[in-house]
Amino acid sequence: MRLSDLRGRSVAVWGTGREGRAAVTAVAAAGPASLVAVDDSANFLSLPWDGPLAAAAPLYGGSEGFDQLAAADVVVRSPGVPQTHPWVIELRRRGVTITGGTALWMADHAARTVGVTGSKGKSTTSSLISHLLTELGRPNVFGGNIGVPLLGLPEADLYVLELSSYQCSDLVDSPRVAVVTALFPEHLDAHGGEREYYRDKLNLLAHQPETVVLNGTDPRLAAEVGDLPAVRAGRPDSWHVAPGPDGTPWLHAVDRPIFPRAVFPLVGRHNEGNLCVALAVLDALGIDCVAERDAVAAAVAGFHALDHRLSEIVDPTGLTFVDDTLATSPYATMHAIDAYAGRPLTVIVGGNDRGVDYAPLREHLTDRTVTVIGIPDSGERIVAALRDLPAVRTELVEDLPAAVRLSRELTPAGGVVLMSPAAPSYGRFRNYEHRSEVYAAAIRDSAPDAESAALPASDAGR
């Protein structure tokens, strides 16, 4: 289904966040017979629905909202509305057509698109691909789950998208190059279980992409895709890291050393894998990375870590504060902890509780000395999973600013305070950017030379 297919039909956009707002604007321009917006979860974090948006689509909530959805020919579901929502199940039972903004957009743009998903690494890998393409003379537009809704993107010859499992689940068209960086259990409450999550995530590959690029070192991903034809980056028959001519790690194209790994400024083995995937995508787009090795190496060297992904914040005390708010699963937090191995470490965890199993994080910390501070909602459950580990100190506090204040007391000089929540932001924050803003403000306000007091608990989620 394309946007043009909505002309003359009754349409309901479900969700009033960033994606829902972009959908209303785009659908209104397509000329529907009628258009309404529905928000079944309005709270103090909701943004105002007024001006041109309200004029284009009056807003409904509660039972009246469901009636509007049920009366529509087409429901455009925002990614934040889970597939397991009782209304989704009932609407499908009634035969109401449900799609998403990503699917509507992809129907018209798939042939010009690189789509990247993964339980970890999709943000870094997609932004790295976009950066490398730009530096190598291939202009592109970057968007998707990173914060720019697809229906708000300008026209371009090439797109690079970060796509969440929620966005992938509605697709009926695969992008030209479909990329998966990793696979492990996440967002299970929104998909209905582990099998359903993998199904929805891998729906990105299900509709005849021209090329599939996978992280070939991820065992769970390998098991799920089987013998699917794909480029498997990270393995010896593709881009991978191995000792080079000087004995240090180098990026290799099959058996040819191309440039030293040291030119890539991002830390961690997982980021080496992200780089291998990105280079394989460049190959798929017709860029000869071997012939252009010097330009590729220079472009790789110029890439910077994403905001909110192991992003370090300067502090006058000498402590290193790290914003890793994009780490919404225990596996992502485990990678972040590894990046600071060997330094005194305090980790702030907790967020929206989706019932994730934190046993892998416990196992990862079994032989490590670390302080873990839990914040609502899932922090209590994470701390409980770690509490009896002999070298792990655990604490619980009421909110993120309190966690920052306590971390200053508990972290030795020269140490690291890592906010890597192992949980999403929603519930107490509007989005991951809002959680980062609160974290940065708490760091400033709790610094010894800060002029103002720390954020009061009542303001932490505002």
N, C-alpha and C positions, 0 to 999 in steps of 0.2 A: 504494500500500500504506500502510495506517494502522497505528499501534501496536496497535490492537484486532485487526488481522488476524494478529498474532503469537501470539494465544492458542492454546494447544494444539499449537504447532509447535516444532521444535528450532531454536534460534537460537544463532549464534556472533557475538560482538562482536569485531571485529578492530581492535585498538589500545587502549592503556591510558593514554593521556594524558587531558587535560581532556574531550575529546569522547567517548572510549571510556568513561570513568567515568560521565558523564551518561547514555550509552546503556544501560549495564548497569542503572543504577537505574531508568530508564524502562521498559525491556523487562521487567525482573523484575516490575514492578507490573502489566504487561499479562497475566501468567499464561502464559508459554510452557511447553511440556512439558519442555524442558530448556534450559539456558543456560550457555554457557562463554565465556571470554575468551581471546583469542589475541594474543600479542605476539611478532613475529618479529624485533624490533630492540632488545631489551632491552640497556641499557648503563649506565654509571655515572650517566647523567642520569635514568634511569627512577625514578619515584616508587614507594614500596612498594605492593604489592597485598595488602591485608590487611583485617581487620575485616569490616564488612557487605558490601563488594565481593567479597572472596574467598568469603564464605558464599553470596552470590547467584550467583557465576559463578567456578568454579575456573579458574585461569590455566594455559595451555599455551604452549609455545614450540617452536622448531625444527621438525623433521619431524612431531613429534606435533601441533604446532599446525596444520599443513596438513591432517593427517588429520581433525582436529576441524572445520575449515572445510568440507572436502569432504563430511563426514557430515551437515552441517546442512541444514535446509530453507531457511533464510534466513541470509545473512551481512550483518551491519550493519557497513559499512566506515567507519572513521574517516577524516576528510578528509586526514590525513597519509599514508594509504596510497595511492600513486599508481595511476592507472588502467593504467599500463604495467607494474606489478609482475607478475612471471611467475606468481605464484599467482592473481592476478586473472584473467589470461588463461586459465589452465588451469581455474579454477572456472567461468568462463563457457562454456568449451568443453564442460564436463561438464553444463551446464544448471543450475548452482546459482544461485538467485536472490540477487543482490547489490543492496543498497540502502544508504542512509546515514541518519544521524540527522536531517539537514536535510530530506531527502525525507519521512521518516516524520512529522516535525513539520508540514511545509508542507501535507501532505494534509488536516490538520484545521484549519489556521489561515490558509490563503492569502487568503481573502476579507477578513481583518483586517490585512493585512501590506503594508508598503512594503519592498521588497527592493532593495538597492543593491549593485552590483558595478562593477568597473572595474580596469584595470591600474594606475591611479593615481587617487587622490581618493576612493575608496570610504569610507575611515575618516572623513575630515573631513566629507564630504557626508552620510553617514548620521548622524553625531553632530550635525551642524548641523541636519538635518531634525528629529531628535528634540528638540533644544533649542528650536527655533522653535515646534514644536507645543506643547510644555509651556508655554512663555511665553505662547502665545496661547490657553491654556485647553483644549488637547486632550491630556489625559494619555495616555502611551504607555509601552511597555516597549521598551528598547533592548538588542540583543544580537547574537549571531552570531559572526563571525570576530574581532570586537573583543575577545573573551575570555570571552564568556558563551555556552556551548552552548545551542542552541535547546531541546533536550530538558530543560534545567534551568530554562526560563523560567516564571514564574507566568502564570496566566490573565489576560488583559487584553482590552479592546475594540479596541486598536490596537497594532501592533508596528512598529518600525523596525529593520531588520536590515542589517548589513554582511555580505556573502556573498563568499567566495572562489571562484575557479574550481573548486577541488576540491569545494566544497559545491554549486555550481550544476550540476555534471556529472551528478548523480544525480536531479535534480528531474524529476518528471512532473506537477507543478502549478506554475504561475507565480503569484507574488504579485499582489494586486490592482493595485498600482502597481509596475512593474518599471523599474529605473533603471540606466543604464550611463553611467559618467563618462568613460571613456577606454579605448583599446584599443591595445596594442603587445605585441610578443613577450615572454613571460615564462613561467616554470615549464615550459619546453618539455620538460624531461626527464620530468616527471611526467605529461604529456599525450600525448607521442609526436611532437610537432612543432608548428609554428606554426598550421597549419590546424586541428589537433585542439584546440589551446588556445583558439582563437577559437570553435570549435564548442561546447566545454564552457562557456566563459564566457557565450556568448549563448544557451545553453540556458535561462537565466533568462527569456528572452522567448518561448520556443517553445510555451508551453502556455496560450495565450489570457488574458493579463493584461487587466485592464480598461483600463489606461492604460500606455503606454510613454513614459518621459522619457529623452532622450538629451542628452549634450553635443554640441550641433550644430556645434561648431567643430573637432571631432576628425576629421581626414580619413580615417584608417584605419577608425574606427568607422562613418563615413558610407558608406565603400565596402563594408563587411561587411554592413550592414543594408539597403542599397539603398533601395527606396521603401517600406519598412515604415511603416505609419501610426504616427506618434510625435510628441510635442512635442519640438522641437529647441531646447533652451535655449542662450543665447549668440548667437542669430541675431536679426536685426531684427524678425522676426515673433513673438518670444517675449521672455522676460526677457534683457536684455543690458546691457552697460556702454557708455555713449557720453557725450559732453560734455553737461552739463546747463545750466540757465539761468545759472549763474555761470561757465561755461566749464570747470569741473572735471569729472572723471568722475562720472556718476550712474548708479544702477540705473534702467533703463527697463522698463516693461511695454509692449511694442511701441513706440509713438511717444510715450508719456507718461513724463516724468521723475518718479520716485517719491521717491528719497532719495539723498543723496550717497554715493558709494562709500567716502568717508573714514570713515563710521561703522563700517565692517567692520574689525575690528582685525587680521585676518590679512594678511600680506604676500604679494605674488606675483600674477601674472596668472592662474596656475592656480587660485588660491583665489577670484578673481572668478568664474571659470567654475563652481566648486563652488557658490558662492552663487546663481548664476543657475539651476542645476539644482535646488537646494533650494527656491527660490521657485516654480518651475514645479510641483514636487511638491505644495506647499501649495495651489496653484490646483487641482490634480487632486483634492485631498481636500476641496474646497469652501470653502476659506478665501479671502475676498476681500481679497487683499493690497493692492489699490489703495485700497479703502474703509478698510482698517485700516492705512494706511501708517505712521502714527506709532507704533502698537504694534509693527508689524513692524520698523521701524527701531530701536526701542529693544531689541527682542529680538536683532536682528543685532548691535547694539553690545555686548551682554552676552555674546556667545559668546567662548570662550577656545580657544586652540590646544590640540589634543590632547596629552596626554603622549606622548612618543616621536615626535612629528611637529613638527619645527622648534621643539622645546621648549628654551628657553634656561636655562642653569644658572649661578647666580651664582658668581663666583670672585674671591677677594681680590686677584688680580693685575691685574684690569681686562680680562683676556682674556674673550671671550664663548665659552663652551662650549655647543654645540648638540647635543641628542639628536634625531636623525632616524632612529632605528633601524627605523621602519616603511618606510623607503625600500629596498625589496628588489630594485629593478631599476635599470639605468643611467639610464633616463628619469626616474625619480623623483629620483635624485641630481642630474641636470641641473637640474631645477626648483629643488632646494634650493640649489644653487650660485648660480643666478640671484637667489635671494632675498637674497643677501649680496654682490651686485655692488658694486664700489667700495671694499670693505674688504679688508685683508690676510687671506688665507684659507688654512687648512690643512684638508684633507679626509681623513678616515679611511675607508678602503674595505676590503671583503673580508668573506667569510662562506662559507656553503655554496656550492660551485661547481656550478652547473647547466649549464655549458657555454654561457652567454649570450654573445652577441656584444657586445664592448665598443667596437666601432668608432664607434657614435653618441656615446659619451662622449668618445672621442678627438677627433672632429670638433668637439664642443661646446667643448673646451678649447684648440683650435688657437691662438686669439689671446688667451688669458687667462694671467695670471700667478697661479700657484697652486702650493701644495705638496700632494702626494698621498702619504699613508702607507698602505701595503698590509699587511693582516694575513691569516693563513690563513683559509680555504683558497684563495679566489679572488683574494686580494690580489696574489699574484705575477703572475697572468695579466693583471690590470687594469694593474698597474704596467708590465708589458712592453708593453702596448698604448699606453702614454703616454710611454715612456721617452725618445724622441728629439724630443719637442716642445720647442722652444727656451725657452719661458717656464714650463715645468712642471718643478718639482723632484720627483723620486720617491724614496721610501725604502721599505724592507721591514723589518718587525720580527716578533717571534715571537708576539705576542699583543696584545690590546686594551690592557691596562695599560701595556705598553711603548710602544704608539702614543701614549697620552696623555702619557707622560713625554717622549717625543721631540717631540711637538707643542709642549710648553712651551718647548723650546729653539729651535724653528724659527719660531714664530709671532711676528711683530713686536708691540710694545705696541699695544693697542687693536684687535688682530686677532680673528679668529673661528676656532675649532676646531670643525669640523663633522663629527660622526660620521653619515655618510649612506652606508651600506655597499654599496649597489647589489647586495645579496645577502641571502638569508634567514639567520636565526640558527641554525637547527637543525644538529646535528652537534657543535658545541662548546658550545652553550647549550641549555637546556630549551625556551626560547621567546624571543620578542622582549623580554618583560619582564625575563628573566634577563640578556640582553645589556645592557639599559639599567642594571640594577643594578650590573653589573660596571663599566660606563662611569662611572657616578656615583661609585662607590667609588674608582676609579682617579683621578678628578679630586680628590676629597677627600684621598686619601692622598699625592698628588704635589704638593699645594699647598705653598708655601714654609713655611707655619706649621703644616703637618700634624705631629702628634705621632707618628704611626705610619709605618712604611715603606710603600712601594708594594706592591701585591699581588704575590707571587712568581708566576713563570710557571706553576708547577705547580698553583696554585690558580685560575688564570684561568677555567677552564671548569667549576668545581665549584659 
